[in-house]
Amino acid sequence: MSQPTETEFVQSPCVSVCKLTADRAYCIGCLRTLEEIRGWKHMDAGQKRALLADLENRQSAAAE
């Protein structure tokens, strides 16, 4: 099995529920910060995968 390359396509976590929390800390749909949303198109595949892992942790923490 080959390792993923840094140029491979990584699906955006956007779920088209684009609304920020009252304190503008993050999007209630995808849990990304404004900086993360803006920076997505400039991230390489490794950075995107790392962010997706962080988002999973945020989702788990929010569910507690």
C-alpha positions as CSV (number, residue, x, y, z in Angstrom):
1,M,0.0,0.0,0.0
2,S,1.5,3.3,-1.0
3,Q,1.8,6.3,1.3
4,P,-0.4,9.4,0.5
5,T,1.4,12.2,-1.3
6,E,1.3,15.8,-0.1
7,T,-0.5,16.8,-3.4
8,E,-3.4,14.4,-3.1
9,F,-6.9,15.8,-2.8
10,V,-8.3,16.1,0.8
11,Q,-12.0,16.7,1.1
12,S,-12.9,19.9,2.9
13,P,-14.7,19.4,6.3
14,C,-17.3,22.1,5.3
15,V,-20.9,20.8,5.7
16,S,-22.5,24.0,4.3
17,V,-23.7,25.1,7.8
18,C,-21.6,28.3,7.8
19,K,-22.3,30.2,11.0
20,L,-19.9,31.3,13.6
21,T,-20.4,30.9,17.3
22,A,-21.4,34.1,19.2
23,D,-17.8,34.7,20.2
24,R,-16.7,34.1,16.6
25,A,-14.3,31.4,17.9
26,Y,-15.3,28.7,15.2
27,C,-17.9,27.6,12.7
28,I,-20.7,25.6,14.2
29,G,-20.9,23.4,11.1
30,C,-17.3,22.3,10.6
31,L,-15.7,23.5,13.9
32,R,-12.9,25.3,12.1
33,T,-11.7,28.8,13.1
34,L,-11.8,31.6,10.6
35,E,-8.0,31.3,10.1
36,E,-8.4,27.6,9.4
37,I,-11.2,28.2,6.9
38,R,-9.3,30.9,5.1
39,G,-6.1,28.9,5.2
40,W,-7.6,25.6,3.9
41,K,-6.8,26.3,0.2
42,H,-3.2,27.1,1.0
43,M,-2.5,24.0,3.1
44,D,-0.8,20.9,1.7
45,A,-2.5,17.5,2.1
46,G,-0.5,16.7,5.3
47,Q,-1.6,19.9,6.9
48,K,-5.2,19.3,5.9
49,R,-5.1,15.7,7.4
50,A,-3.7,17.1,10.6
51,L,-6.4,19.7,10.8
52,L,-9.1,17.0,10.2
53,A,-7.6,15.0,13.1
54,D,-7.8,18.1,15.3
55,L,-11.4,18.6,14.3
56,E,-12.3,15.1,15.3
57,N,-10.8,15.9,18.8
58,R,-12.8,19.1,18.9
59,Q,-16.0,17.3,18.0
60,S,-15.3,14.7,20.7
61,A,-14.6,17.4,23.3
62,A,-17.7,19.3,22.4
63,A,-19.9,16.2,22.8
64,E,-18.7,15.7,26.4
